[in-house]
Structure formats: structure tokens, C-alpha cells
Amino acid sequence: MTEEDLLNAKSLPDEFDWRDVDGKNYVSPVRNQATCGSCYAFGTLAMFEARVRILSNDTKTPVFSTQDIVSCSEYSQGCEGGKLLVVAGCINRELSQEGEGMGGVFQQGWN
């Protein structure tokens, strides 16, 4: 790290909460994965949903399908856990479908 990086880091707040940024909540609702070991899908998509909310200034509030991630690839381990690389491949495939995937969030200017 450079000295400039350290100075910039000191200017960051001690805490930050995406659930209350000037009264806006950029975090998706909590969902229950029940007995399915699919936290990899839930966590990844929750992060992705939040990024869309932040980019759109909360005008787009998608809730993506974890089932699509759990069953999208022949290499998916379903409810037995999963790998980030498989999730990334599933999301990338959805986004490449001319903006129609992932709830149609990615129209012109969003990808």
C-alpha cells in the first residue's frame, strides 16, 4: 500500500450500512434457504441485487432466482454447496441473453 492509500483509508467512516443511506435501503429482503445448502447462490445474488439497486439509485429492485443458480450448470452441486466460478458462469450466461435474463434488469446501458 502506498502512503496515499493509507491516508485515503483513514478518511473512510468507521461504519457504513447499506440499509440506511439517506433513508434508502439498498439491501434485498432476507430469504430462507431452508435445508438446501445453497448459501453460495443466496449470498451471491443478494450482493448482485444490491449492486443493481445502488447503480439505479434504488429505482430497480430485482429479486433474482436462486433456483436458476442452483440448477443452471451441469457442474452445479445443487443443495450440496457450490462454487463461485459456477455462479459467475450462470450470471454471465444470463446477462449475455440480450438483456432478457436476470429479470430484464440489464437493458441498454446496464451491461
C-alpha positions as CSV (number, residue, x, y, z in Angstrom):
1,M,0.0,0.0,0.0
2,T,1.1,3.5,-0.7
3,E,1.1,6.3,1.7
4,E,-1.7,7.9,-0.3
5,D,-3.8,4.7,0.1
6,L,-3.3,4.8,3.8
7,L,-4.4,8.4,4.0
8,N,-7.5,7.7,1.9
9,A,-8.3,4.7,4.2
10,K,-8.2,7.0,7.2
11,S,-10.9,9.2,5.7
12,L,-13.4,6.3,5.5
13,P,-16.1,6.1,8.1
14,D,-15.8,3.5,10.9
15,E,-19.1,2.1,9.9
16,F,-21.4,2.1,6.9
17,D,-24.8,0.5,6.5
18,W,-26.3,0.0,3.0
19,R,-29.7,-0.5,4.8
20,D,-29.9,3.3,5.6
21,V,-28.2,5.6,3.1
22,D,-30.1,8.9,3.5
23,G,-33.2,6.9,4.2
24,K,-32.8,4.4,1.4
25,N,-32.4,0.7,1.8
26,Y,-30.2,-0.9,-0.9
27,V,-30.3,-4.4,0.6
28,S,-32.7,-7.1,-0.7
29,P,-35.1,-8.8,1.7
30,V,-33.8,-11.8,3.7
31,R,-34.8,-15.1,2.2
32,N,-34.8,-18.6,3.7
33,Q,-32.8,-21.4,2.0
34,A,-34.4,-24.0,4.3
35,T,-32.4,-27.2,4.2
36,C,-30.8,-26.6,0.9
37,G,-27.1,-25.9,1.2
38,S,-27.3,-23.1,-1.3
39,C,-25.9,-20.2,0.6
40,Y,-23.4,-19.6,-2.2
41,A,-26.4,-18.8,-4.5
42,F,-28.3,-16.7,-2.0
43,G,-25.3,-14.7,-0.9
44,T,-24.0,-14.0,-4.4
45,L,-27.4,-13.0,-5.7
46,A,-28.1,-10.8,-2.7
47,M,-24.9,-8.9,-3.4
48,F,-25.7,-8.7,-7.1
49,E,-29.2,-7.4,-6.3
50,A,-27.7,-4.7,-4.0
51,R,-25.3,-3.6,-6.8
52,V,-28.2,-3.1,-9.2
53,R,-30.1,-1.2,-6.5
54,I,-27.1,1.1,-5.9
55,L,-26.4,1.6,-9.6
56,S,-30.0,2.5,-10.3
57,N,-30.4,4.7,-7.2
58,D,-33.0,2.2,-6.0
59,T,-35.2,2.6,-9.0
60,K,-34.7,-1.1,-9.9
61,T,-35.2,-3.6,-7.1
62,P,-34.8,-7.0,-8.6
63,V,-35.0,-10.3,-6.6
64,F,-33.1,-12.8,-8.7
65,S,-33.9,-16.5,-8.7
66,T,-31.6,-18.6,-6.6
67,Q,-33.1,-21.7,-8.2
68,D,-31.7,-20.5,-11.5
69,I,-28.2,-20.5,-10.0
70,V,-28.6,-23.8,-8.1
71,S,-29.7,-25.7,-11.3
72,C,-28.1,-23.7,-14.1
73,S,-25.0,-25.8,-14.7
74,E,-24.1,-29.4,-15.1
75,Y,-21.2,-28.6,-12.7
76,S,-23.5,-27.2,-10.0
77,Q,-23.6,-29.1,-6.8
78,G,-27.3,-28.0,-6.2
79,C,-28.1,-28.1,-2.5
80,E,-24.8,-29.7,-1.6
81,G,-22.9,-26.4,-1.8
82,G,-21.4,-24.6,-4.8
83,K,-18.5,-22.8,-6.4
84,L,-18.3,-19.1,-7.2
85,L,-16.9,-19.9,-10.6
86,V,-20.2,-21.8,-11.5
87,V,-22.3,-18.9,-10.1
88,A,-20.3,-16.4,-12.2
89,G,-20.8,-18.5,-15.3
90,C,-24.5,-18.7,-14.7
91,I,-24.8,-15.0,-14.2
92,N,-22.7,-14.2,-17.2
93,R,-24.8,-16.5,-19.4
94,E,-28.0,-14.8,-18.2
95,L,-26.5,-11.3,-18.9
96,S,-25.5,-12.3,-22.4
97,Q,-29.0,-13.1,-23.4
98,E,-29.7,-9.6,-24.8
99,G,-30.7,-8.1,-21.5
100,E,-33.6,-10.5,-21.1
101,G,-32.0,-12.6,-18.3
102,M,-31.9,-11.8,-14.6
103,G,-35.3,-10.2,-14.6
104,G,-34.7,-8.0,-17.6
105,V,-32.7,-5.6,-15.5
106,F,-29.8,-5.3,-17.9
107,Q,-31.2,-3.3,-20.8
108,Q,-29.2,-0.9,-22.9
109,G,-26.6,1.0,-20.8
110,W,-26.7,-1.5,-18.0
111,N,-24.3,-4.2,-19.2
